[in-house]
């Protein structure tokens, strides 16, 4: 197996695991994402206006 194939398979496995986790914890994950976006909105606005 080539190194690239190993990397691709590993990446696919990780992405599948992340997708499975999000499917189970979707509400909590969405709340975390919303909080991060909200907390960073002011920073993004300041960076945009700088």
Beta strands, then each sheet from edge to edge (+ up, - down):
end
